Amino acid sequence: ELTNRKVLLDEIPGNTYHNGSRIIISPDDKIIFSMGDAGRTDQTQGDDFLVGKIMRLNLNGSIPEDNPVSGSPIWSRGHRNPQGLAFGRNNILYSSEHGPNNDDEVNLIKKDANYGWPDVQGFCDQPGEQEYCDEHQIMEPLIAWTPTIAVAGTGFYDNPKIPEWQNSLIVANMKGRALRVLNLTKDGEQVGQEHIFFQKYFGRLREVAVAANGDVFVGTTNTDWHPRFQPWMYDGLPSGPDRILRIRAVNKSEMVDSLPVLKEDDEAMELMSEGWQNPVGEEELAEGQKLYIQNCLACHNPEGTGAPGLYPPLANTNWVTGDKIRLIRTLLLGLSEPIEVNGKTYNQEMPSYAHLNDQQIADVLTYIRNSFGNQADAVIEGEVFVERQSLNK
C-alpha cells in the first residue's frame, strides 16, 4: 500500500498528447523529469512555462541552487515530446524525442541548452534553421530518423554480459517496431553505429529497463489506441495482451528451442506514411449530411451561416477547418461560455452530442469541414475515440 503522498510539483500544464512525462533519478540524487509541449508550441522556448522542458528537482521537491534559471525547475528547453531518459558514462544524460512527421531524435541533454522546437526540427539543415541555430546556440541531436520510427523508452547498457552492447543506448521503437542499439563513442558524445533487433517480431515496443545483472526488460504496447487510430500503419501486430520481455545472455547449455534468439536485422523496414491528412470519402459525407440535418441545421442553417448574434457560422472559419481536437471536444462537451468566431462573439449554449457514437461524430464533423466552402481533411473514428476516452464521455 502506498501512503504519505507528497506533491513535489503541481499545476503542470497537460493535454491528451505530447505530455512526455518521463522521470529518472540522477547519480547525484536529483529528480529529472521531462515534459512535452502539450500542444503549446509557442511556450516551449519561454522560461515562464514548463511545457517543452526537461526539469530538475531535489528529492524533496525543492529547486536545486545550481539550476540554470533561479527558482525554476527548468534544466533544458525547446523539446517537442521527450519519450525516454537515461544516464550514461560520466553522468551524461540522454533523451529520446518524438519529431512531427520527420526527425525523431536522440539528444544529449546539457544544462541550460536549447533543442530548438518548434523552430528547428532535427539537425540545423533546412532553410532558415541555420540562422536560428546560430543565434540561439541550438543543440543538435546525436541522431535523427526521417521517416519517424516513434522512439520511446531508452536505457543505457554497459555490462560485459553482452560485450557488443557496452557503452550503448537501447531505444524502443513503436512505429519502427524494433529495438535499436546505438553504440556510443568513448566520450559518449556521438553515436557510432546503429543496430536493429526484433524488427516486427514483438510489434510496438514502448519501454526499456536495464537491470544491474545485464538483463534487459522491454515492454510492448500493441493494445493501445494506435491500431484503431491508424489501422493502415500496422500489419500483423501480435494478438493477446501486452507483455514484458526479458533479454539476457545465455550459455549454449541454457538454450531453449522455444525461445527467440536475438539476431540483428540487416536493414530497417520501409515505413508507411502516417497519413494524418485523412482523405474524405463520399460515404462519410453522405452520412454526415444526414446527421447535420438532424442535429445542427436548426441553429447553423442549411448554408452553415448561423444566426447573427446567436449562433456562430460554420463557413469560412478556422474553428471548423483548424484544430480537430478542439472541434471534437466541442461536440463531446458542448459549449456554455462565450466564444469568438471570425471576430464576433457568440454566447448561446450548445448541448453535448456525446450520445452520438464515434463514427457519427466523425461523419458530421467531416461533413461540416468539407461543406459551405470549407475544405479540410476528414475526422476519423479513432480520433473521436481517443478524445472521448480522455474526457470519460
Sequence and secondary structure as in RCSB ss.txt:
>XXXX:A:sequence
ELTNRKVLLDEIPGNTYHNGSRIIISPDDKIIFSMGDAGRTDQTQGDDFLVGKIMRLNLNGSIPEDNPVSGSPIW
SRGHRNPQGLAFGRNNILYSSEHGPNNDDEVNLIKKDANYGWPDVQGFCDQPGEQEYCDEHQIMEPLIAWTPTIA
VAGTGFYDNPKIPEWQNSLIVANMKGRALRVLNLTKDGEQVGQEHIFFQKYFGRLREVAVAANGDVFVGTTNTDW
HPRFQPWMYDGLPSGPDRILRIRAVNKSEMVDSLPVLKEDDEAMELMSEGWQNPVGEEELAEGQKLYIQNCLACH
NPEGTGAPGLYPPLANTNWVTGDKIRLIRTLLLGLSEPIEVNGKTYNQEMPSYAHLNDQQIADVLTYIRNSFGNQ
ADAVIEGEVFVERQSLNK
>XXXX:A:secstr
   S   SS      SS     EEE TTSEEEEEE  TT GGGSS TT  TTEEEEEETTS   TTSSSTT  EE
EE  S EEEEEE GGG EEEEE  SSS EEEEEE TT B  TTT  SSS STTHHHHHHHHTB   SEEESS   
EEEEEEE  TTSGGGTTEEEEEESSS SEEEEEE TTSSSEEEEEEESTTTS  EEEEEE TTS EEEEE  SSS
HHHH GGG SS   SS  EEEE    GGG  TTS    B SS         S    HHHHHHHHHHHHHHTHHHH
 TTS  BTTTB   SS HHHHS HHHHHHHHHH B S EEETTEEE   B   TTS HHHHHHHHHHHTTSTT  
     HHHHHHHHHHHT 
